[in-house]
Amino acid sequence: MKWQSSRVSAVLSTCEIRGDPLRATDRAYLSSHLAGVYDRAAVSAPSGGFAAPVPCTALARAQTFWALDRGLAQRRHFPALNYLVSYTKYVGRYDRQTTLRAGGDIPGALREYFARLPGFSRAHAMVMDLLQTQTEIEEIVQLVGAGDHLTEDQHLIRAVAQEIVIPTFLPQDMCTEYDTVCPLEKSVGMLKCIAAYYERALRRLEMRHDPIVWTTIQERTRPILQKLTAMCFFDCSTCEDAACIVSYFDAVEKEIEATFDELDDPLAVLYRKILFEIRHS
């Protein structure tokens, strides 16, 4: 299919360059023919352009685009998909509330499946926004350096993206027992835990009545940070069913909430101070 799509696209492009514009009936036929032949396909666009009829039709039909990234492949980051360029238009439809507002326009089996994983779209949007912002921050760092030029929330974004999302969530190692197969429950669970930590840490940084810096939060939440970076090593084959996987990541998310509740509680802070003085007296 890749060869056929590339050959058809090349012929059509040659006709246009040669000055023989395609007739409207040709384009209509091409669209209907491709739609009837395949729903998912690898389309090799000539010269990397996506304005040709075949790539446009394929993307409109598939609603999903995976952009291979040579830089990620050279860094041994697999799958080497550019997470900022790649996209899917199915994400919002799989959220339970979005589906209900849209009148349930997805099959009943899928609706029931994703109803067990609420909050996926929200966590996905939050992490994608984090990655986009982190890319913009890195451009600033390359010009002026990190140092004192970044705000505390920018330090948080860099840390979460570079220490958790990019090295542990995005890659997948098929040569290991724990990562050969990654059920959707594990992916969504990891995503929600990362989003929960980022949201609570950002909320804590924005508390004006009790200011705190990111390094302090990082030090006080070190145990939960280590658990977040180790989530990818969770072996789903040890679970009897999907509910077991969901319960594991729900427990991690509750631990994140408890950690920040303790961090925010003034009485807990006073208790730790007294306990520290007793131990060192």
C-alpha positions in Angstrom: 0.0 0.0 0.0 2.9 2.4 0.7 4.3 1.7 -2.7 1.0 2.2 -4.4 0.2 5.4 -2.6 3.7 6.8 -3.3 3.5 5.8 -7.0 0.0 7.3 -7.4 1.1 10.5 -5.6 4.2 10.8 -7.8 2.2 10.4 -11.0 -0.4 13.0 -9.9 2.4 15.4 -8.9 4.1 15.0 -12.2 0.9 15.7 -14.0 0.4 19.0 -12.1 4.1 20.0 -12.6 3.8 19.3 -16.3 0.8 21.6 -16.5 -2.0 19.1 -16.8 -4.3 20.0 -13.9 -6.4 17.1 -12.5 -10.0 17.2 -13.2 -12.5 17.4 -10.4 -13.8 14.0 -11.2 -10.3 12.5 -10.9 -9.9 14.0 -7.4 -13.3 12.8 -6.3 -12.6 9.3 -7.7 -9.2 9.2 -5.9 -10.7 10.1 -2.6 -13.5 7.6 -2.8 -11.2 4.8 -4.1 -8.7 5.3 -1.3 -11.4 5.4 1.3 -12.8 2.1 0.1 -9.4 0.4 -0.1 -7.9 1.2 3.3 -8.5 2.9 6.6 -4.9 2.9 7.9 -1.9 3.0 5.7 1.7 4.2 5.5 1.9 7.1 3.1 5.3 8.2 1.8 4.7 11.8 0.7 7.0 12.9 -2.1 9.7 15.4 -0.9 8.1 15.3 2.5 5.1 17.4 1.4 1.6 16.7 2.5 -0.3 18.9 0.0 -0.6 16.1 -2.6 -4.0 14.4 -3.0 -2.9 11.0 -1.6 -1.4 12.2 1.7 -4.3 14.7 2.2 -6.9 12.0 1.6 -5.0 9.4 3.7 -4.7 11.8 6.7 -8.3 12.8 6.4 -9.4 9.2 6.4 -7.1 7.8 9.1 -7.5 10.8 11.5 -4.1 9.9 12.9 -0.5 10.8 12.0 2.7 9.3 13.3 5.8 11.4 12.4 9.1 9.5 12.5 11.9 11.5 14.1 15.5 10.7 13.1 16.9 12.6 16.1 15.0 10.3 18.5 16.2 7.2 16.6 19.8 8.4 16.9 19.3 8.8 20.7 17.9 5.2 20.8 14.5 6.5 21.8 12.0 4.0 20.5 9.4 4.2 19.1 11.0 7.2 17.4 7.8 9.2 17.0 7.9 13.0 17.2 5.4 13.5 20.1 4.8 17.2 19.1 4.1 16.6 15.4 2.2 13.4 15.7 -1.5 13.6 16.4 -4.8 11.8 16.6 -8.3 13.2 16.4 -9.7 10.3 18.4 -8.5 11.4 21.9 -11.4 13.7 22.7 -14.0 11.2 21.5 -12.8 8.6 24.0 -13.4 10.7 27.1 -16.6 9.8 28.8 -18.0 13.3 29.3 -17.1 14.3 25.7 -18.8 11.2 24.4 -22.0 11.9 26.3 -22.0 15.5 25.1 -21.5 14.3 21.5 -24.5 12.0 21.8 -22.4 8.8 22.1 -21.0 8.8 18.6 -18.6 5.9 19.2 -19.5 2.2 19.2 -21.0 0.8 22.4 -18.1 -1.6 23.1 -15.5 1.3 22.9 -17.7 3.5 25.0 -18.0 0.9 27.8 -14.2 0.2 27.5 -13.1 3.8 27.9 -15.8 4.5 30.5 -13.6 2.5 32.9 -10.7 4.9 32.3 -12.1 8.4 33.0 -9.8 11.4 32.9 -7.7 10.2 30.0 -8.4 13.2 27.7 -7.7 15.7 30.5 -4.4 14.1 31.5 -3.4 13.7 27.8 -4.0 17.4 27.1 -2.1 18.4 30.2 1.0 16.4 29.4 1.0 17.5 25.8 0.8 21.1 26.9 3.7 20.4 29.3 5.8 18.9 26.5 5.1 21.8 24.2 6.0 24.3 26.9 9.2 22.4 27.7 10.3 22.6 24.1 9.9 26.4 24.2 11.8 26.6 27.5 14.7 24.6 26.0 15.0 27.2 23.2 15.3 29.9 25.9 17.9 27.8 27.8 20.0 27.4 24.7 20.1 31.2 24.3 20.6 32.5 27.9 21.1 29.3 29.9 19.1 28.0 32.8 20.4 29.5 36.0 18.3 32.4 37.4 16.6 33.1 34.0 13.8 30.5 34.5 10.9 30.8 36.9 10.0 28.1 39.4 7.2 26.7 37.3 9.5 26.5 34.3 12.0 24.5 36.4 9.1 22.2 37.3 8.1 21.7 33.7 11.7 20.9 32.7 12.1 18.4 35.5 8.8 16.6 34.9 9.4 16.4 31.1 13.1 15.4 31.2 13.0 13.1 34.2 9.6 11.4 33.9 7.7 11.9 30.7 10.4 11.6 28.0 12.7 8.9 29.5 10.1 6.7 31.1 6.6 7.2 29.6 7.2 7.8 25.9 9.7 5.0 25.1 8.8 1.3 25.0 11.3 -1.6 25.2 9.9 -4.7 23.5 12.9 -6.8 24.5 11.8 -6.7 28.2 9.1 -8.8 29.9 7.5 -5.8 31.6 7.3 -3.6 28.4 6.8 -6.0 25.6 3.0 -5.4 25.8 1.6 -2.3 27.4 -2.1 -2.5 28.1 -4.2 0.7 27.8 -4.9 0.6 31.5 -1.1 0.9 32.2 -0.6 3.8 29.7 -3.6 5.7 31.0 -2.6 5.0 34.6 0.9 6.3 34.1 -0.4 9.4 32.3 -2.8 10.3 35.0 -0.2 9.9 37.8 2.2 12.2 35.9 -0.5 14.7 35.4 -1.6 14.5 39.0 2.0 15.2 40.3 2.5 18.0 37.9 -0.8 19.7 38.7 -0.3 19.4 42.5 3.3 20.7 42.3 2.3 23.6 40.1 -0.6 24.5 42.5 1.9 24.4 45.4 4.3 26.7 43.7 1.4 29.2 43.1 0.6 29.5 46.8 1.5 33.1 47.6 0.9 32.9 51.3 3.4 30.2 51.7 6.1 30.5 49.0 8.2 27.6 48.1 10.8 26.8 45.4 10.8 23.8 43.1 14.0 22.3 44.6 12.3 22.1 48.0 9.2 20.3 46.5 11.5 18.0 44.6 13.4 17.1 47.8 10.3 16.6 49.9 8.6 14.5 47.3 11.6 12.4 46.4 10.0 9.0 47.3 7.0 9.6 45.1 9.2 10.9 42.3 11.2 7.7 42.4 7.9 5.7 42.2 6.8 7.8 39.1 10.1 7.0 37.3 9.7 3.3 38.1 6.1 3.0 36.9 7.3 1.8 33.5 8.8 -1.3 35.2 5.4 -2.5 36.5 4.8 -5.9 35.0 1.2 -6.2 34.0 1.5 -9.9 33.5 1.5 -10.4 37.2 -2.1 -9.0 37.4 -5.0 -11.3 36.9 -7.2 -8.8 35.1 -7.4 -5.1 34.0 -9.0 -4.1 37.3 -5.7 -5.1 39.1 -3.7 -2.7 36.9 -6.2 0.1 37.4 -6.1 -0.3 41.2 -2.3 -0.2 41.2 -2.1 3.1 39.5 -5.1 4.5 41.5 -3.1 3.7 44.6 -0.1 5.6 43.2 -2.3 8.6 42.4 -3.7 8.6 45.9 -0.2 8.5 47.3 0.6 11.5 45.3 -2.4 13.4 46.7 -1.5 12.3 50.2 2.1 13.5 49.8 1.1 17.0 48.7 -1.6 17.1 51.3 1.0 16.6 53.9 3.2 19.1 52.2 0.5 21.7 52.3 -0.7 21.1 55.9 1.0 23.6 58.3 0.4 21.2 61.2 2.3 18.5 59.4 5.2 21.0 58.8 5.3 21.9 62.5 5.2 18.2 63.4 8.2 17.4 61.2 10.1 20.4 62.7 9.5 19.2 66.2 10.4 15.7 65.4 13.6 16.9 63.7 14.6 18.9 66.8 13.8 15.9 69.1 16.0 13.6 67.0 18.9 16.0 67.0 18.7 17.3 70.5 
